[in-house]
């Protein structure tokens, strides 16, 4: 004849599915994730299925019930709602039993015995509920208040610097120890880029602040095991455990450890643990308390991070406003020059009766207006780039080498033999935007002449590759700081190293990138001490093939 153990093993998933469908309809369950809703119910259902002839593990059932009560209290359930969850489990077991074919049912005496155990659990819920309310509510509120006060302290740290997240967590760790009557406490925060848990703050006997401890999120370490589980994790003896723990902790005299994930069920922020001098297991109330503190700390950490992001964004906006103010001033100054020159030339042209002098003033006016037109074009193109648009190209069949040689002829009049050209043997003719490439090469050459070492060479190297042409512009001199290189191609950004020339709009390199991308290509920069600075444009022969800087 089938037994209750057999039914729970074969129909347990169905029982729990039916229970979850009914339980999540309750108003108190709204907003709970699936793991939070199920909580200990799978383990509790399993505890009802004692092997044939064996007595149920009552101690285990009491621990599960107490853990469930503590969890539901944190989520705002009242007594009747918690009791109804156990009663609902009994109904689901009975319904599955009643729906089974007669030959698959165990006898009614067994089902009555299971229901009696569940009824006893509902009585136990009542006793535990009252005790938890009396013992824990005020205590947890006090510790939450103290932890929040310590965590949100804004008093400047040493040297007048604002407190970091690590400083805030260090202030909170002694309170975590006190809340759990522990001899040590520590928190490790998750670093997504390295996929590691990094020791951030600790207190007590195994203070880890000096140690540089970081571990991957794998079950081989105590911290990693905590992170990979959605429930509290314990170690009976830190000194002899096979799990990876810090040497400081192993030698500290700490034995039993209790750890919890932060937060328990959502995206990983970190892990926290406390340790005792004694060898013992932790009660459900202790597990419930560390879970509650972890949830509270998780919210505080998220709030601090959001506040930091807000401050960073405000700083960025202030910097952007400052750049706009400077840009407006430079714009007025720079446009006034060519426009004034064009106006004077036009006045002189109007008064001139000599044809040669008229041509001279007309030439000045044309160059000045061309310069002003180029400035306006740069502004319009940058607006397109910032709007996410590609720059329009006037494509024609032309040779990149011809464009570079024309540029050399113009710049050599002022800079002499500083410009050096290295040409390839392969083809460099394609469907290019001649004027757009000329602007880009002009900007790269101007930057190299302006920021390179005084009198040093500026080398143009053109390379012909199977699917694209490379144009590299190199200058000697001080390197561009690494932290500025990634931002150089953003509009209104200029290098701030000591040899940077005054003035300028910071648009040239943004336009270079816009021109490269409009051709389906790319541009990057390499700059290092002793090697100078190189900007390299990659322009595919096939205009539909976007290029990557890794090519």
Secondary structure, DSSP 8 states (H G I E B T S, - for coil): ---HHHHHHHHHHHHHHHHHHHHTTSGGGTT--HHHHHTTHHHHHHHT---TT----HHHHHHHHHHHHHHHHHTT--HHHHHHHHHHHHHHHHHHHHHS-GGG---HHHHHHHHHHHHHHHHHHHHHHHHHHHHHHHHHHHHHHHHHHHHT-----GGG----HHHHHHHHHHHHHHHTT-SEEEEEEEETTTTEEEEEEEEETT--SSS--EEESSTTBHHHHHHH-SS-EEES-TTT-SSB--HHHHTTT---EEEEEESSSSS--EEEEEE-SS-----HHHHHHHHHHHHHHHHHHHHHHHHHHHHHHHHHHHHHHHHHHHHHHHHHHHHHHHHHHHHHHHHHHHH---HHHHHHHHHHHHHHHHHHHHHHHHHHHHHHHHTT------EEEEEHHHHHHHHHHHHHHHHGGGEEEE--SS--EEEEEHHHHHHHHHHHHHHHHHHS-TT--EEEEEEE-SSEEEEEEEE-SS---HHHHTTTTSTT----STT--S---S-HHHHHHHHHHHTT-EEEEEEETTTEEEEEEEEESSTTS---TT-
